[in-house]
Amino acid sequence: MTRVDWAEHARSLREHAAADAERRTADTGEAHKPDPAVMRIASSCDAATYCPERPNPRLEKQVSAALATRPAASPHTGNFDLSSSPGHRPDTPRP
């Protein structure tokens, strides 16, 4: 049985998604963030590094499919911060 280098797969996936997001940012002029689905697969690879001897054919298929296709990077919308909303008034008593 061969050992799979899950850490290398995770690194490859993150680089693949980040490179595509940077390419889309350069093409559109609008900041893009890496595809969350690819980043989830990379996180699964991180978890699989703790059991490298255990076969995981499903994850191997996901990795090969993700590396073979172009990720779906999405426009970066900024941080979601509830405290910055204009209607937030902490001093207002509740009815």
MDTraj code that builds the backbone (N, CA, C; nanometers):
import mdtraj as md
import numpy as np

residues = "MET THR ARG VAL ASP TRP ALA GLU HIS ALA ARG SER LEU ARG GLU HIS ALA ALA ALA ASP ALA GLU ARG ARG THR ALA ASP THR GLY GLU ALA HIS LYS PRO ASP PRO ALA VAL MET ARG ILE ALA SER SER CYS ASP ALA ALA THR TYR CYS PRO GLU ARG PRO ASN PRO ARG LEU GLU LYS GLN VAL SER ALA ALA LEU ALA THR ARG PRO ALA ALA SER PRO HIS THR GLY ASN PHE ASP LEU SER SER SER PRO GLY HIS ARG PRO ASP THR PRO ARG PRO".split()
xyz = np.array([
    [0.0852, -0.1171, 0.0000],
    [0.0000, 0.0000, 0.0000],
    [0.0904, 0.1242, 0.0000],
    [0.0546, 0.2179, -0.0822],
    [0.1336, 0.3410, -0.0902],
    [0.0726, 0.4472, -0.0003],
    [0.1595, 0.5258, 0.0562],
    [0.1137, 0.6361, 0.1406],
    [0.0858, 0.7572, 0.0526],
    [-0.0226, 0.8235, 0.0815],
    [-0.0600, 0.9437, 0.0080],
    [-0.0092, 1.0639, 0.0867],
    [0.0541, 1.1558, 0.0179],
    [0.1034, 1.2774, 0.0832],
    [-0.0092, 1.3806, 0.0842],
    [-0.0928, 1.3725, 0.1880],
    [-0.2093, 1.4596, 0.1961],
    [-0.1702, 1.6053, 0.2151],
    [-0.0610, 1.6295, 0.2853],
    [-0.0162, 1.7678, 0.3054],
    [0.0208, 1.8317, 0.1715],
    [0.0840, 1.7549, 0.0848],
    [0.1193, 1.8051, -0.0486],
    [-0.0064, 1.8327, -0.1309],
    [-0.1046, 1.7432, -0.1201],
    [-0.2315, 1.7658, -0.1913],
    [-0.2994, 1.8934, -0.1412],
    [-0.3004, 1.9133, -0.0100],
    [-0.3633, 2.0334, 0.0464],
    [-0.2928, 2.1589, -0.0039],
    [-0.1603, 2.1559, -0.0047],
    [-0.0831, 2.2710, -0.0526],
    [-0.1122, 2.2973, -0.2002],
    [-0.1167, 2.1916, -0.2798],
    [-0.1447, 2.2060, -0.4239],
    [-0.2825, 2.2657, -0.4482],
    [-0.3808, 2.2172, -0.3732],
    [-0.5169, 2.2689, -0.3897],
    [-0.5256, 2.4167, -0.3527],
    [-0.4628, 2.4540, -0.2423],
    [-0.4667, 2.5948, -0.2009],
    [-0.3974, 2.6844, -0.3031],
    [-0.2841, 2.6380, -0.3541],
    [-0.2131, 2.7163, -0.4562],
    [-0.2962, 2.7276, -0.5834],
    [-0.3606, 2.6178, -0.6226],
    [-0.4439, 2.6148, -0.7433],
    [-0.5598, 2.7142, -0.7303],
    [-0.6283, 2.7120, -0.6160],
    [-0.7421, 2.8020, -0.5947],
    [-0.6967, 2.9475, -0.5833],
    [-0.5860, 2.9710, -0.5141],
    [-0.5365, 3.1081, -0.4976],
    [-0.4894, 3.1661, -0.6305],
    [-0.4221, 3.0843, -0.7113],
    [-0.3750, 3.1319, -0.8415],
    [-0.4927, 3.1685, -0.9309],
    [-0.5984, 3.0879, -0.9263],
    [-0.7151, 3.1190, -1.0083],
    [-0.7834, 3.2465, -0.9596],
    [-0.7930, 3.2647, -0.8287],
    [-0.8542, 3.3870, -0.7754],
    [-0.7724, 3.5096, -0.8153],
    [-0.6403, 3.4978, -0.8106],
    [-0.5544, 3.6096, -0.8525],
    [-0.5710, 3.6383, -1.0013],
    [-0.5837, 3.5327, -1.0819],
    [-0.6031, 3.5496, -1.2260],
    [-0.7352, 3.6210, -1.2538],
    [-0.8398, 3.5804, -1.1834],
    [-0.9700, 3.6457, -1.2030],
    [-0.9670, 3.7907, -1.1557],
    [-0.8935, 3.8172, -1.0493],
    [-0.8795, 3.9546, -1.0011],
    [-0.8100, 4.0393, -1.1060],
    [-0.7055, 3.9848, -1.1666],
    [-0.6332, 4.0582, -1.2707],
    [-0.7213, 4.0792, -1.3938],
    [-0.8038, 3.9802, -1.4284],
    [-0.8900, 3.9901, -1.5464],
    [-1.0022, 4.0915, -1.5281],
    [-1.0634, 4.0920, -1.4096],
    [-1.1814, 4.1756, -1.3888],
    [-1.1527, 4.3061, -1.3166],
    [-1.0416, 4.3135, -1.2464],
    [-1.0118, 4.4322, -1.1677],
    [-1.0842, 4.4340, -1.0348],
    [-1.1600, 4.3301, -1.0067],
    [-1.2348, 4.3181, -0.8817],
    [-1.1735, 4.2042, -0.8005],
    [-1.1527, 4.2262, -0.6716],
    [-1.0897, 4.1243, -0.5872],
    [-1.1761, 3.9984, -0.5795],
    [-1.1138, 3.8829, -0.5962],
    [-1.1821, 3.7544, -0.5856],
    [-1.1171, 3.6729, -0.4753],
    [-1.1966, 3.5866, -0.4130],
    [-1.1422, 3.4973, -0.3115],
    [-1.1443, 3.3545, -0.3666],
    [-1.0579, 3.2674, -0.3150],
    [-1.0509, 3.1295, -0.3647],
    [-1.1833, 3.0553, -0.3473],
    [-1.2038, 2.9572, -0.4332],
    [-1.3246, 2.8754, -0.4319],
    [-1.3380, 2.8043, -0.2969],
    [-1.4481, 2.8263, -0.2243],
    [-1.4650, 2.7626, -0.0938],
    [-1.4708, 2.6100, -0.1015],
    [-1.5232, 2.5543, -0.2108],
    [-1.5299, 2.4085, -0.2238],
    [-1.3901, 2.3486, -0.2305],
    [-1.3001, 2.4132, -0.3036],
    [-1.1623, 2.3643, -0.3133],
    [-1.0930, 2.3788, -0.1783],
    [-1.1210, 2.4858, -0.1081],
    [-1.0598, 2.5059, 0.0229],
    [-1.1104, 2.4024, 0.1240],
    [-1.2373, 2.3602, 0.1110],
    [-1.2896, 2.2546, 0.1980],
    [-1.2192, 2.1221, 0.1712],
    [-1.1947, 2.0917, 0.0440],
    [-1.1226, 1.9686, 0.0103],
    [-0.9812, 1.9748, 0.0675],
    [-0.9178, 2.0909, 0.0596],
    [-0.7836, 2.1074, 0.1170],
    [-0.7870, 2.0857, 0.2683],
    [-0.8916, 2.1316, 0.3341],
    [-0.9046, 2.1092, 0.4784],
    [-0.9222, 1.9612, 0.5093],
    [-0.9960, 1.8914, 0.4248],
    [-1.0109, 1.7464, 0.4426],
    [-0.8771, 1.6764, 0.4262],
    [-0.7956, 1.7262, 0.3342],
    [-0.6610, 1.6702, 0.3167],
    [-0.5763, 1.6950, 0.4410],
    [-0.5919, 1.8128, 0.5008],
    [-0.5196, 1.8418, 0.6249],
    [-0.5569, 1.7411, 0.7332],
    [-0.6856, 1.7111, 0.7450],
    [-0.7302, 1.6138, 0.8450],
    [-0.6782, 1.4742, 0.8125],
    [-0.6693, 1.4416, 0.6842],
    [-0.6226, 1.3084, 0.6436],
    [-0.4735, 1.2887, 0.6693],
    [-0.3987, 1.3961, 0.6912],
    [-0.2552, 1.3813, 0.7187],
    [-0.2304, 1.3090, 0.8503],
    [-0.3290, 1.3074, 0.9398],
    [-0.3119, 1.2389, 1.0676],
    [-0.3189, 1.0870, 1.0529],
    [-0.3771, 1.0381, 0.9444],
    [-0.3859, 0.8935, 0.9189],
    [-0.3411, 0.8654, 0.7757],
    [-0.2127, 0.8852, 0.7451],
    [-0.1683, 0.8706, 0.6058],
    [-0.1758, 0.7272, 0.5531],
    [-0.1766, 0.6272, 0.6421],
    [-0.1833, 0.4882, 0.5970],
    [-0.3253, 0.4464, 0.5600],
    [-0.4226, 0.5166, 0.6113],
    [-0.5625, 0.4810, 0.5865],
    [-0.6024, 0.5223, 0.4453],
    [-0.6503, 0.4287, 0.3640],
    [-0.6914, 0.4652, 0.2279],
    [-0.8174, 0.5526, 0.2298],
    [-0.8206, 0.6477, 0.1403],
    [-0.9353, 0.7373, 0.1296],
    [-0.9594, 0.7658, -0.0188],
    [-1.0139, 0.6668, -0.0907],
    [-1.0309, 0.6837, -0.2356],
    [-1.1262, 0.7970, -0.2736],
    [-1.2261, 0.8220, -0.1903],
    [-1.3204, 0.9301, -0.2213],
    [-1.2494, 1.0652, -0.2204],
    [-1.1653, 1.0876, -0.1207],
    [-1.0918, 1.2134, -0.1122],
    [-0.9900, 1.2240, -0.2254],
    [-0.9279, 1.1118, -0.2619],
    [-0.8339, 1.1132, -0.3744],
    [-0.9038, 1.1544, -0.5033],
    [-1.0272, 1.1060, -0.5238],
    [-1.1046, 1.1443, -0.6429],
    [-1.1393, 1.2932, -0.6394],
    [-1.1760, 1.3430, -0.5215],
    [-1.2090, 1.4851, -0.5091],
    [-1.0877, 1.5718, -0.5395],
    [-0.9712, 1.5305, -0.4910],
    [-0.8484, 1.6066, -0.5145],
    [-0.8162, 1.6098, -0.6627],
    [-0.8202, 1.4933, -0.7277],
    [-0.7855, 1.4899, -0.8703],
    [-0.8862, 1.5684, -0.9538],
    [-1.0145, 1.5626, -0.9176],
    [-1.1160, 1.6388, -0.9915],
    [-1.0982, 1.7891, -0.9702],
    [-1.0667, 1.8292, -0.8477],
    [-1.0492, 1.9721, -0.8186],
    [-0.9274, 2.0285, -0.8898],
    [-0.8209, 1.9500, -0.8989],
    [-0.7005, 1.9979, -0.9667],
    [-0.7161, 1.9983, -1.1186],
    [-0.8101, 1.9190, -1.1703],
    [-0.8302, 1.9097, -1.3148],
    [-0.9226, 2.0185, -1.3687],
    [-0.9978, 2.0836, -1.2815],
    [-1.0931, 2.1846, -1.3275],
    [-1.0542, 2.3227, -1.2765],
    [-1.1148, 2.4236, -1.3372],
    [-1.0914, 2.5612, -1.2923],
    [-1.1840, 2.5901, -1.1747],
    [-1.1290, 2.6353, -1.0625],
    [-1.2138, 2.6660, -0.9465],
    [-1.3112, 2.7797, -0.9768],
    [-1.4176, 2.7844, -0.9009],
    [-1.5186, 2.8889, -0.9175],
    [-1.4941, 2.9987, -0.8150],
    [-1.3958, 3.0819, -0.8404],
    [-1.3656, 3.1922, -0.7479],
    [-1.4815, 3.2905, -0.7483],
    [-1.5081, 3.3491, -0.6334],
    [-1.6192, 3.4432, -0.6235],
    [-1.5668, 3.5808, -0.5837],
    [-1.6392, 3.6863, -0.6221],
    [-1.5953, 3.8210, -0.5849],
    [-1.5858, 3.8349, -0.4336],
    [-1.4848, 3.9050, -0.3897],
    [-1.4650, 3.9264, -0.2467],
    [-1.5573, 4.0383, -0.2028],
    [-1.6448, 4.0097, -0.1072],
    [-1.7438, 4.1082, -0.0650],
    [-1.7046, 4.1800, 0.0627],
    [-1.5905, 4.1510, 0.1168],
    [-1.5469, 4.2173, 0.2397],
    [-1.5888, 4.1398, 0.3625],
    [-1.5630, 4.1977, 0.4756],
    [-1.5957, 4.1320, 0.6023],
    [-1.7391, 4.1612, 0.6421],
    [-1.8003, 4.0651, 0.7061],
    [-1.9354, 4.0816, 0.7565],
    [-1.9242, 4.1148, 0.9044],
    [-1.9498, 4.2383, 0.9380],
    [-1.9329, 4.2838, 1.0752],
    [-2.0649, 4.3399, 1.1249],
    [-2.1273, 4.2707, 1.2182],
    [-2.2568, 4.3152, 1.2688],
    [-2.2479, 4.4461, 1.3463],
    [-2.1368, 4.4709, 1.4100],
    [-2.1263, 4.5901, 1.4936],
    [-2.1192, 4.7184, 1.4123],
    [-2.0935, 4.7091, 1.2826],
    [-2.0817, 4.8302, 1.2022],
    [-2.2116, 4.8685, 1.1330],
    [-2.3192, 4.7967, 1.1616],
    [-2.4450, 4.8301, 1.0954],
    [-2.4974, 4.9635, 1.1478],
    [-2.5604, 5.0445, 1.0614],
    [-2.6045, 5.1781, 1.1026],
    [-2.7166, 5.1759, 1.2057],
    [-2.7939, 5.0687, 1.2127],
    [-2.9050, 5.0643, 1.3071],
    [-2.8666, 5.0136, 1.4445],
    [-2.7420, 4.9846, 1.4668],
    [-2.6984, 4.9293, 1.5952],
    [-2.6831, 5.0410, 1.6985],
    [-2.7673, 5.0384, 1.8008],
    [-2.7598, 5.1376, 1.9078],
    [-2.7626, 5.0643, 2.0420],
    [-2.6468, 5.0370, 2.0993],
    [-2.6451, 4.9591, 2.2231],
    [-2.7062, 5.0312, 2.3428],
    [-2.7161, 5.1640, 2.3390],
    [-2.7691, 5.2386, 2.4534],
    [-2.9212, 5.2429, 2.4553],
    [-2.9855, 5.1992, 2.3488],
    [-3.1305, 5.2060, 2.3388],
    [-3.1934, 5.0966, 2.4252],
    [-3.2829, 5.1339, 2.5183],
    [-3.3497, 5.0309, 2.5998],
    [-3.4476, 4.9514, 2.5139],
    [-3.4596, 4.8261, 2.5457],
    [-3.5534, 4.7407, 2.4714],
    [-3.6930, 4.7558, 2.5292],
    [-3.7948, 4.7510, 2.4423],
    [-3.9335, 4.7647, 2.4913],
    [-3.9799, 4.6426, 2.5668],
])
top = md.Topology()
chain = top.add_chain()
for i, resn in enumerate(residues, 1):
    res = top.add_residue(resn, chain, resSeq=i)
    for name in ("N", "CA", "C"):
        top.add_atom(name, md.element.get_by_symbol(name[0]), res)
traj = md.Trajectory(xyz[None], top)
